[in-house]
Amino acid sequence: MESKIAFDLADGIATVTLHNPGKLNAVNAAMWRGLSAALRRVADTPEVRCVILRGAGEEAFAAGGDIEEFLTVRATVEDALHYHEELVANALDAIRDCTVPTVAAIRGACIGGGLEIAGCCDIRIAGESSRFGAPINRLGFSMYPGEMAGLLALVGPAVILEILLEGRILSAREALQKGLLSRVVDDEQVFDEAAACARRICAGAPLVARWHKQWVKRLMTGAPLTEDEKRQAFDFLATEDYREGLDAFLAKRSPVFKGR
């Protein structure tokens, strides 16, 4: 069956689907390129307020990279650097740098590259029977440091070393306990819960969502805020959405935000 990255948009929610069902949605080179392109499309579509990333079907989010093509796409050091520094890094950076909130909806296997993709999302919702890990020690290759960095920032050195050194597959509940997930729900509720999460995000002021993402990223650098940045934190005072939010609260009605 055809491998691809599908893109759908409805009611301000973009759904980006990893589609390679014959291989449990394993991500090949073309799909890494397609993932980057899908996130660029998000950036170029002002009406998008949230992105849901998921795997096609119910068996897997993504069961890693497509191992069968490694003999060609990573045959030499130069090939491997291009694959990881260009194809994979561009896709992961596009998710990580997406200005609107991102939600990973996880059913089934979320392994290796799939775990890296989910780890770049802001919120990760998984089903009870989903499973997580990166058992690449059994394949004789290591996780590329540039990709390891994202998971390291998410869960810290102890957890990432446990995952990589043992090569053990974690249950959803253990992944939740270790900080890999935001929440776990019944399998059949994963996509409904992700959609409900996205609707809650869309009900908020879109500029505020973007600012919250921006400030979290900025604060994670550890550098103290400059005086200019402290003033920029109140840019919302000049927005129509701020006035709409206050007016709606005082009038006891639901706000209608326009991103202005």
MOTA-V359584 format. One record per helix or strand of 3 or more residues. SS is the DSSP state (a for helix, b for strand). FROM is the first residue (numbers start at 0). LEN is the number of residues. If there is no record, write none. Layout:
ss->SS from->FROM len->LEN
ss->SS from->FROM len->LEN
This chain:
ss->b from->3 len->7
ss->b from->12 len->7
ss->a from->20 len->3
ss->a from->28 len->15
ss->b from->49 len->6
ss->b from->59 len->4
ss->a from->66 len->7
ss->a from->76 len->20
ss->b from->100 len->6
ss->b from->108 len->3
ss->a from->112 len->7
ss->b from->122 len->5
ss->b from->130 len->3
ss->a from->135 len->3
ss->a from->144 len->11
ss->a from->156 len->10
ss->a from->171 len->6
ss->b from->182 len->3
ss->a from->186 len->17
ss->a from->205 len->14
ss->a from->226 len->6
ss->a from->234 len->4
ss->a from->239 len->11
